[in-house]
């Protein structure tokens, strides 16, 4: 009988560990998806700002955010550079990600 109790306890502890790791894994996947959506939204806003695509930059970012079930927290366009912050809930917990997109900076001449 003592072996049975120890076995049941070990199985319970293992089940709790697996459940905890599953939640951590799901949160990590959610964060990566939100980050990718934020990158895409910033690129879409920068493309609209440059005229490469039609539309209002922050509206384009909001359209992409909606496809990822996220909301635009902030969208700033300065020249051709767009900075976007998205928010999306993971269960009861809020998650945010930010991205910046635009042309590459001019190379510096240090010589």
N, C-alpha and C positions, 0 to 999 in steps of 0.2 A: 503494500500500500504506500509506503513512503516514496517509492520510485514513481508511482502513478501521479502523486501530487507534484513532485518535482517536474515530471514530464509535462503535465498540464500547465504549470507555471512557466516553463520554458517556452511552450507553444504560445501562451498568451503574450509573453514578452516579445517573442519574435513577430507575432501578429501586430503588436503595437509599433514595433520598429518599422515594419514594412509599410504600415499605414502612414506613419510620419514621413518616411522617405518618399512615398507616393505624393503627398501634399507638397513637399519641397520640390519634387520633380515637376509637378504641374505648375507651381508658381514660377519656376525657372522658364518653362515653355511659354507661359503667359508673358513674362517679361521680355523674352526674345521676340515674340510676335508683336508686342506693343512697340518695341524698339524698331523693328523692321517697318511697321506702319508709320511711325514717326519719321523715319528716314524718307520713306516714299512721299509722305505729305510735304516735307520740306523741299524735296526735289520738285514736286509738282508746283509748289508755290514759286520756287525760283525759276522754273521753266515759264510760268505765266508772267512773272516779272520781267523776264528777258524778251518776251514776245515769241518764244519758241512754240508755245501753245496758246490758244485763246483762253480768255477768262480772267477773272479777278483772282490774284494769287491766294488770298486767304480762303476764298470760296472753293478753290481747287483743293486746298489742303483739307478743308472740312469734308469735301466729297470723299476723299481717300480715307479720312478718319472714320467716316460713317461705314465704309465697307469693312472696316476692322472692328466695328462696334466700339469705337473710341470717340471721345469728344475733344475738340480743340480748346485747350486752356488759354493759350496765347498764340498769336501769330503776328510777327513783326517782319516787315519788309523794308530794308534800307538799301536803296539802289537795286542791285541785282541779287542781294543776299537775303535769304529768307530764314528766319529762326522760328521754329514751331515747337510747341509743347502740347502733348496729348495726355489724356487721362482715361483710364479704363479700370473698372472694378474687378478684383479677383476675389470672388465671394464677398465678404463684408469689408474687405481691405481695398483701399484705393491704390492705384499704381500710376506713376507718371513717367514719361520719357521726353527728352528734348533732342532736337536735331537742328543742324544748321546746314544750309546748302547754298551754293552760288559758284561763280567762277573762281578758279584758283587765283591766289594772290600773285601779284607780279614778283618775279624773282628780284632779290636784293643784290645790289652791286656793292660788295664790301671791299672791292679792290681799289 
